[in-house]
Amino acid sequence: MMSSEQNAFITRILPGTPAGTLLRHYWQPAALSEELEDKRPIRAVRLMGQDFVLFRDADGTLGMLDRDCPHRGADLAFGRLEDGGLRCPFHGWLFDTAGNCLQTPAEPVGSRLCQKIKQKSYPVMERSGIIFAYLGKGEPPAFPDIDCFLASDTHVFAFKGLIDCNWLQALEVGIDPAHASFLHRFFEDDEPEAAYGRQFRATSADSDMPMTRVLREFDSPSIDVEKTDFGLRLIAHRPMSPKDTHVRVTNLLFPQAFVIPLSSEMTITQWHVPIDDKSCYWYAIFTSFTNPVDKVQMREQRLKLYTLPDYRPKVGRHNAYGFDADEQMTKTYTGMGDDINVHDQWAIESQGHIQDRTREHLGQSDKGIIAYRRMLVDAIQTALDGNTPLMVLDAQSATGITGPETMDGIAPSGEVDSYWRGVDERRRNGAPWYDRSTEALVSQGAK
């Protein structure tokens, strides 16, 4: 257990807070690229407790500015895209993507007021279907050379969803290998053709056993947690027989993402990004190592579950997560349908908008969460001391952060480590965006 002060230290992210100071050292997902693809590419963004306007100008250049016009505070998210920038409808002040004031047309002819005005702007970068923003001081860090950023555009798909609770408890569900055997337990297995794009529904690598059956029948994994240069690696072992062990390898990508297997051909890299202290978005990049991603099918699957423009779940706290007592008895462990995002949403939102960790009791299965919290506290203190925390990368060090390796499959007992590393190596060597001649990852059309 921890004190309320310790809990606030790692959860609160507004400007000037300890955790907020740390997270502003990193690029943060601010929007999906598709959110700026309509005829008016302007979006209001609330991120880390601050309000911004994100837009593309007539040349397609991205810009993100503070949302309140520096004239008299009107909302720039209602602005007009014209004359090479974003124009406030109140008095016509015009700003470019760097925040420079280009015109103050209501002022007298010859006025030089606009030369004295600059709206605060923020670096933005588009990668693999997500627009990232940097809210910190100084130069932003380099992006690591991880799979989701280096795969070609045809082999990635990005989406997001709203979560009505603090970012930290949302992240912690992703680094908890034990919960899937219960929270995501299905009493029947799907047909293989229905598994595409759906987590925990595909078969394990080198096996015809569905993950739903593995999780259902072998519900007490042993968990190894290893520190890495990118954060943590978590390896869950589920002994199935004296000869066979199911192994699932997942990763914590510091500070607030995880990388997990979706199937034998896809991985998920997912961030939990604070909107404010009491809500967040998950942003995910699905990366294929074989065929191009069927983006139409992936998007249609998810639009059945979320409403635009806020990417708000159709099933959630507001309608009791779709709970059905009969279903809980016969079909799913939760009685909350077959979308595991709903299961996760219930688990983390039911802890409250900010989990009261003074009341929790952790066990051996929580060793990944314990290790991450220690890492988080250390990094926060490092940032507060004015030093460089983990994963704030320069261009050279960014090239050394690759992968991370992740998979699930059934290994010969006693050969688990060599098995999963071999599976990952074979999958990577078969990826069309992997340059085998130089043994280096290459980007082919990645944004």
C-alpha positions as CSV (number, residue, x, y, z in Angstrom):
1,M,0.0,0.0,0.0
2,M,1.0,3.6,-0.4
3,S,0.1,6.9,1.1
4,S,-2.3,9.4,-0.6
5,E,0.7,11.7,-1.1
6,Q,2.6,8.9,-2.9
7,N,-0.4,8.1,-5.0
8,A,-0.8,11.8,-6.1
9,F,3.0,11.8,-6.9
10,I,2.6,9.2,-9.6
11,T,-0.9,10.0,-11.0
12,R,-1.4,13.8,-11.2
13,I,-0.2,15.2,-14.5
14,L,-1.3,18.9,-14.6
15,P,1.5,21.5,-15.3
16,G,3.9,21.7,-12.4
17,T,3.1,18.3,-10.8
18,P,5.8,15.7,-10.4
19,A,4.4,13.2,-12.9
20,G,3.3,15.9,-15.2
21,T,6.9,17.2,-15.3
22,L,8.1,13.8,-16.2
23,L,5.6,13.1,-19.0
24,R,6.3,16.4,-20.6
25,H,9.8,15.1,-21.5
26,Y,8.2,12.8,-24.1
27,W,6.2,12.9,-27.3
28,Q,2.5,12.4,-26.5
29,P,-0.2,11.2,-28.9
30,A,-2.5,14.1,-29.6
31,A,-4.8,12.9,-32.3
32,L,-5.2,10.3,-35.1
33,S,-4.1,11.4,-38.5
34,E,-7.6,10.6,-39.7
35,E,-9.1,13.3,-37.4
36,L,-7.5,15.9,-39.7
37,E,-8.6,14.3,-43.0
38,D,-11.9,16.1,-43.6
39,K,-12.5,19.3,-45.4
40,R,-11.9,21.4,-42.3
41,P,-8.7,19.9,-40.7
42,I,-8.9,21.7,-37.3
43,R,-9.4,19.9,-34.0
44,A,-9.6,21.0,-30.4
45,V,-7.2,18.9,-28.3
46,R,-7.2,18.5,-24.5
47,L,-3.9,16.9,-23.5
48,M,-2.2,16.7,-20.1
49,G,-4.8,19.1,-18.6
50,Q,-4.1,21.8,-21.3
51,D,-6.2,23.0,-24.2
52,F,-4.8,23.3,-27.7
53,V,-5.9,23.7,-31.3
54,L,-4.4,21.3,-33.9
55,F,-4.6,22.0,-37.6
56,R,-3.2,21.6,-41.1
57,D,-2.6,24.7,-43.1
58,A,-3.3,25.0,-46.8
59,D,0.1,23.4,-47.6
60,G,-0.6,20.5,-45.3
61,T,1.8,21.6,-42.6
62,L,0.7,20.6,-39.1
63,G,0.6,23.1,-36.3
64,M,-0.6,23.0,-32.6
65,L,-1.2,26.2,-30.7
66,D,-2.6,27.2,-27.4
67,R,-6.4,27.3,-27.9
68,D,-7.2,30.7,-26.5
69,C,-6.5,33.6,-28.9
70,P,-3.9,36.0,-27.4
71,H,-6.1,38.9,-28.3
72,R,-9.1,38.4,-26.0
73,G,-9.2,34.7,-25.3
74,A,-11.6,33.5,-28.0
75,D,-11.6,29.8,-29.0
76,L,-9.2,29.2,-31.9
77,A,-10.7,25.7,-32.5
78,F,-13.6,27.6,-34.2
79,G,-11.1,29.4,-36.5
80,R,-11.0,29.7,-40.2
81,L,-8.3,28.2,-42.4
82,E,-7.3,30.9,-44.9
83,D,-4.5,33.1,-46.1
84,G,-1.8,30.6,-45.1
85,G,-2.9,30.1,-41.4
86,L,-5.6,29.9,-38.8
87,R,-7.7,33.0,-38.4
88,C,-9.7,33.9,-35.3
89,P,-13.3,34.7,-36.2
90,F,-13.6,37.3,-33.4
91,H,-11.3,40.1,-34.9
92,G,-9.6,38.2,-37.7
93,W,-6.1,37.8,-36.1
94,L,-4.2,35.3,-38.3
95,F,-1.6,32.8,-37.0
96,D,0.7,30.4,-38.8
97,T,1.6,26.9,-37.7
98,A,4.6,28.3,-35.7
99,G,2.3,30.7,-33.8
100,N,3.5,33.8,-35.6
101,C,0.8,36.5,-35.8
102,L,0.6,37.3,-39.6
103,Q,-2.3,39.8,-39.5
104,T,-4.4,41.9,-37.1
105,P,-6.8,43.3,-39.7
106,A,-9.1,45.2,-37.2
107,E,-6.2,47.4,-36.2
108,P,-5.5,50.7,-38.0
109,V,-3.6,50.6,-41.3
110,G,0.1,50.6,-40.6
111,S,-0.2,49.0,-37.2
112,R,2.8,46.9,-36.2
113,L,0.9,45.1,-33.3
114,C,1.1,41.7,-35.0
115,Q,4.9,41.9,-34.9
116,K,4.8,41.9,-31.1
117,I,2.3,38.9,-30.9
118,K,3.2,35.3,-30.9
119,Q,0.9,32.5,-29.8
120,K,2.6,29.6,-28.1
121,S,3.2,26.7,-30.5
122,Y,4.3,23.1,-29.9
123,P,6.3,20.6,-32.0
124,V,4.1,18.1,-33.8
125,M,5.2,14.9,-35.7
126,E,3.1,12.4,-37.6
127,R,4.1,8.8,-37.3
128,S,2.2,5.6,-38.3
129,G,-1.3,7.2,-38.3
130,I,-0.8,9.2,-35.0
131,I,0.0,12.9,-34.6
132,F,2.4,13.3,-31.7
133,A,3.0,16.6,-29.8
134,Y,5.8,17.7,-27.5
135,L,4.8,19.8,-24.5
136,G,8.1,20.0,-22.8
137,K,11.0,22.4,-22.7
138,G,13.9,22.5,-25.1
139,E,14.3,20.2,-28.1
140,P,12.1,17.1,-28.2
141,P,13.6,13.6,-28.0
142,A,14.1,11.3,-30.9
143,F,11.6,8.6,-31.7
144,P,13.0,5.1,-31.0
145,D,13.4,2.7,-34.0
146,I,10.7,0.4,-32.8
147,D,8.6,-1.7,-35.2
148,C,5.5,0.3,-35.2
149,F,7.4,3.4,-36.4
150,L,9.5,1.7,-39.0
151,A,6.9,-0.5,-40.7
152,S,5.5,0.8,-43.9
153,D,2.2,2.6,-43.9
154,T,0.5,-0.4,-45.5
155,H,1.4,-2.5,-42.5
156,V,0.2,-0.3,-39.7
157,F,-3.2,0.8,-38.5
158,A,-4.0,3.3,-35.7
159,F,-7.0,3.9,-33.6
160,K,-8.0,5.3,-30.2
161,G,-10.6,5.2,-27.5
162,L,-11.8,7.3,-24.5
163,I,-11.4,6.0,-21.0
164,D,-13.1,7.7,-18.0
165,C,-10.3,7.4,-15.4
166,N,-6.7,8.3,-14.6
167,W,-4.0,7.3,-17.1
168,L,-2.0,5.2,-14.7
169,Q,-4.6,2.6,-13.7
170,A,-5.5,2.4,-17.4
171,L,-1.8,1.6,-18.3
172,E,-1.4,-0.9,-15.5
173,V,-4.0,-3.3,-16.9
174,G,-1.7,-3.7,-19.9
175,I,1.3,-4.8,-17.8
176,D,-0.7,-7.4,-15.8
177,P,-0.3,-10.8,-17.5
178,A,-2.5,-12.6,-15.0
179,H,-5.8,-10.8,-15.4
180,A,-6.5,-12.1,-18.9
181,S,-7.3,-15.6,-17.7
182,F,-10.2,-14.2,-15.7
183,L,-11.3,-10.9,-17.1
184,H,-11.1,-12.1,-20.7
185,R,-12.2,-15.6,-20.2
186,F,-14.6,-17.0,-22.8
187,F,-16.4,-20.3,-22.2
188,E,-16.4,-21.1,-26.0
189,D,-13.8,-20.5,-28.7
190,D,-14.4,-18.6,-31.9
191,E,-13.9,-20.0,-35.4
192,P,-10.4,-19.0,-36.6
193,E,-11.7,-16.9,-39.4
194,A,-13.4,-14.6,-36.9
195,A,-10.2,-13.8,-35.1
196,Y,-8.7,-11.2,-37.4
197,G,-7.9,-7.9,-35.6
198,R,-9.2,-9.2,-32.2
199,Q,-7.0,-9.7,-29.2
200,F,-6.9,-13.1,-27.4
201,R,-9.0,-14.7,-30.2
202,A,-6.3,-16.0,-32.5
203,T,-4.3,-19.2,-32.1
204,S,-0.9,-19.3,-30.5
205,A,2.3,-19.4,-32.6
206,D,3.2,-23.0,-33.7
207,S,-0.1,-24.3,-32.4
208,D,-3.7,-24.8,-33.3
209,M,-4.8,-24.0,-29.7
210,P,-6.9,-20.8,-29.4
211,M,-5.7,-18.3,-26.9
212,T,-9.1,-18.3,-25.3
213,R,-8.6,-21.9,-24.4
214,V,-5.1,-21.4,-23.2
215,L,-6.2,-18.6,-20.8
216,R,-9.2,-20.5,-19.7
217,E,-7.5,-23.8,-18.9
218,F,-4.1,-22.5,-17.6
219,D,-5.0,-19.6,-15.3
220,S,-2.1,-19.3,-12.9
221,P,1.0,-18.1,-14.8
222,S,4.4,-17.6,-13.3
223,I,5.7,-14.2,-14.3
224,D,9.3,-13.0,-14.9
225,V,10.0,-9.3,-15.0
226,E,13.2,-8.1,-16.6
227,K,14.6,-4.5,-16.8
228,T,15.5,-3.5,-20.3
229,D,16.9,-0.3,-22.0
230,F,13.3,0.6,-23.0
231,G,11.5,-0.3,-19.8
232,L,10.4,-3.8,-18.8
233,R,9.9,-7.2,-20.4
234,L,7.3,-9.4,-18.9
235,I,7.3,-13.2,-19.6
236,A,4.3,-15.2,-18.5
237,H,4.8,-19.0,-18.3
238,R,1.7,-21.3,-18.2
239,P,2.9,-24.9,-17.8
240,M,0.5,-27.1,-19.9
241,S,2.2,-30.5,-19.5
242,P,5.7,-31.8,-18.6
243,K,6.7,-31.2,-22.2
244,D,4.9,-28.0,-23.1
245,T,4.7,-24.5,-21.7
246,H,2.7,-21.6,-23.0
247,V,4.8,-18.4,-23.0
248,R,3.6,-14.9,-23.6
249,V,6.1,-12.0,-23.9
250,T,4.9,-8.5,-23.4
251,N,6.7,-5.2,-22.8
252,L,6.4,-1.9,-20.9
253,L,7.7,0.9,-23.2
254,F,8.5,3.6,-20.8
255,P,6.9,5.9,-19.8
256,Q,3.3,5.0,-20.7
257,A,3.0,2.4,-23.5
258,F,3.0,-1.3,-23.8
259,V,3.8,-3.6,-26.6
260,I,1.9,-6.9,-26.8
261,P,1.1,-9.6,-29.3
262,L,-2.3,-9.5,-31.1
263,S,-1.7,-12.7,-33.1
264,S,1.2,-14.6,-34.7
265,E,1.4,-11.9,-37.4
266,M,0.5,-8.6,-35.5
267,T,1.6,-6.7,-32.5
268,I,-0.1,-3.8,-30.7
269,T,1.8,-0.8,-29.4
270,Q,-0.6,1.1,-27.1
271,W,-0.2,4.4,-25.2
272,H,-2.4,5.7,-22.3
273,V,-2.4,9.4,-22.7
274,P,-3.8,11.8,-20.0
275,I,-6.6,14.2,-21.1
276,D,-6.5,15.4,-17.5
277,D,-6.2,13.8,-14.1
278,K,-9.5,11.9,-14.4
279,S,-9.6,10.8,-18.1
280,C,-7.4,9.5,-20.8
281,Y,-7.3,8.1,-24.3
282,W,-5.7,4.9,-25.4
283,Y,-3.9,5.1,-28.7
284,A,-2.9,1.9,-30.5
285,I,-0.8,1.1,-33.5
286,F,-1.4,-2.4,-34.9
287,T,1.7,-3.6,-36.8
288,S,1.7,-6.5,-39.3
289,F,4.8,-8.6,-40.0
290,T,3.2,-10.5,-42.9
291,N,0.4,-9.1,-45.1
292,P,-0.7,-5.5,-45.3
293,V,-3.3,-4.5,-42.6
294,D,-6.9,-4.6,-43.8
295,K,-7.5,-1.1,-42.5
296,V,-11.1,-1.0,-43.7
297,Q,-12.0,-4.1,-41.7
298,M,-10.0,-3.0,-38.6
299,R,-11.7,0.4,-38.7
300,E,-15.2,-1.0,-39.2
301,Q,-14.7,-3.4,-36.3
302,R,-13.9,-0.5,-34.0
303,L,-16.4,1.9,-35.2
304,K,-19.1,-0.6,-34.1
305,L,-17.8,0.0,-30.6
306,Y,-17.0,3.8,-30.6
307,T,-18.8,7.0,-31.5
308,L,-17.1,9.9,-33.3
309,P,-15.9,12.5,-33.0
310,D,-14.8,11.8,-29.4
311,Y,-14.1,8.1,-29.9
312,R,-16.3,7.5,-26.9
313,P,-17.2,3.8,-26.2
314,K,-20.8,2.8,-26.9
315,V,-20.8,0.4,-24.0
316,G,-19.4,1.7,-20.7
317,R,-20.1,3.2,-17.3
318,H,-23.2,5.0,-18.6
319,N,-25.0,1.7,-19.5
320,A,-23.4,-0.7,-16.9
321,Y,-21.0,-2.0,-19.5
322,G,-23.7,-4.0,-21.1
323,F,-23.8,-6.4,-18.1
324,D,-26.0,-9.5,-18.7
325,A,-26.3,-12.0,-15.8
326,D,-27.3,-14.9,-18.1
327,E,-24.2,-14.2,-20.3
328,Q,-22.0,-14.3,-17.2
329,M,-23.2,-17.7,-16.4
330,T,-22.9,-19.2,-19.9
331,K,-20.6,-17.3,-22.2
332,T,-18.2,-14.8,-20.7
333,Y,-16.6,-14.5,-17.3
334,T,-17.7,-10.8,-17.0
335,G,-21.1,-10.9,-18.7
336,M,-20.0,-7.8,-20.6
337,G,-19.9,-9.0,-24.2
338,D,-17.0,-10.2,-26.3
339,D,-15.0,-7.0,-26.7
340,I,-12.1,-7.1,-24.3
341,N,-11.8,-3.3,-24.3
342,V,-15.1,-3.2,-22.5
343,H,-13.8,-5.7,-19.9
344,D,-10.7,-3.6,-19.4
345,Q,-12.7,-0.4,-19.2
346,W,-14.9,-1.8,-16.4
347,A,-11.9,-3.1,-14.5
348,I,-10.1,0.2,-14.5
349,E,-13.0,2.6,-14.4
350,S,-14.6,0.8,-11.5
351,Q,-11.5,1.6,-9.4
352,G,-12.7,5.3,-9.5
353,H,-11.6,8.2,-11.5
354,I,-8.2,8.1,-9.6
355,Q,-7.6,4.7,-7.9
356,D,-7.1,5.0,-4.2
357,R,-4.0,2.9,-3.9
358,T,-3.9,3.3,-0.1
359,R,-6.5,0.5,-0.1
360,E,-4.9,-2.1,-2.4
361,H,-3.1,-5.3,-1.5
362,L,-0.7,-6.5,-4.2
363,G,0.4,-10.1,-4.7
364,Q,3.0,-12.0,-6.7
365,S,1.0,-11.7,-9.9
366,D,1.4,-7.9,-9.6
367,K,5.2,-7.9,-9.8
368,G,5.2,-6.1,-13.2
369,I,3.1,-3.3,-11.7
370,I,5.4,-3.1,-8.7
371,A,8.5,-2.9,-10.9
372,Y,6.9,-0.2,-13.1
373,R,5.9,2.0,-10.2
374,R,9.4,1.9,-8.8
375,M,10.7,2.8,-12.2
376,L,8.2,5.6,-12.5
377,V,9.0,7.1,-9.1
378,D,12.8,7.0,-9.9
379,A,12.2,8.7,-13.3
380,I,10.0,11.4,-11.8
381,Q,12.7,12.2,-9.2
382,T,15.3,12.2,-12.0
383,A,13.2,14.7,-13.9
384,L,12.6,16.9,-10.9
385,D,16.4,16.9,-10.2
386,G,16.9,18.3,-13.7
387,N,18.5,15.2,-15.1
388,T,17.6,13.1,-18.1
389,P,15.1,10.3,-17.4
390,L,14.8,6.9,-19.1
391,M,13.8,6.9,-22.8
392,V,14.5,10.5,-23.4
393,L,16.6,9.7,-26.5
394,D,19.0,11.5,-28.7
395,A,19.3,10.5,-32.4
396,Q,22.1,8.1,-31.8
397,S,20.6,6.3,-28.8
398,A,17.2,6.1,-30.5
399,T,18.6,3.7,-33.1
400,G,19.4,1.2,-30.4
401,I,15.9,0.9,-29.2
402,T,14.3,-1.7,-31.5
403,G,11.5,-4.2,-31.4
404,P,10.5,-4.8,-28.7
405,E,10.2,-8.5,-29.1
406,T,6.8,-9.9,-28.2
407,M,4.9,-13.1,-28.9
408,D,2.8,-15.9,-27.5
409,G,3.2,-19.6,-28.3
410,I,3.7,-23.1,-26.9
411,A,7.4,-23.8,-26.2
412,P,9.1,-27.0,-25.2
413,S,9.5,-26.9,-21.5
414,G,13.0,-26.0,-20.6
415,E,13.6,-24.2,-23.9
416,V,11.2,-21.3,-23.4
417,D,13.8,-18.5,-23.9
418,S,15.3,-19.8,-27.1
419,Y,11.9,-20.7,-28.4
420,W,10.3,-17.2,-28.1
421,R,13.4,-15.5,-29.4
422,G,13.5,-17.8,-32.4
423,V,9.9,-17.2,-33.2
424,D,10.4,-13.5,-33.1
425,E,13.5,-13.7,-35.2
426,R,11.7,-15.8,-37.9
427,R,8.7,-13.4,-37.9
428,R,10.9,-10.3,-38.2
429,N,13.0,-11.8,-41.0
430,G,9.8,-12.5,-42.9
431,A,8.5,-9.0,-42.6
432,P,8.4,-7.2,-46.0
433,W,9.6,-4.0,-44.3
434,Y,12.7,-5.6,-42.8
435,D,15.9,-5.3,-44.8
436,R,17.6,-8.7,-44.5
437,S,20.6,-7.7,-46.6
438,T,21.8,-5.2,-44.1
439,E,20.0,-6.7,-41.1
440,A,18.6,-3.3,-40.3
441,L,15.0,-2.1,-40.0
442,V,14.0,0.2,-42.8
443,S,11.1,2.5,-43.3
444,Q,9.2,2.2,-46.5
445,G,6.7,5.0,-46.7
446,A,6.4,5.5,-43.0
447,K,5.3,9.0,-42.0
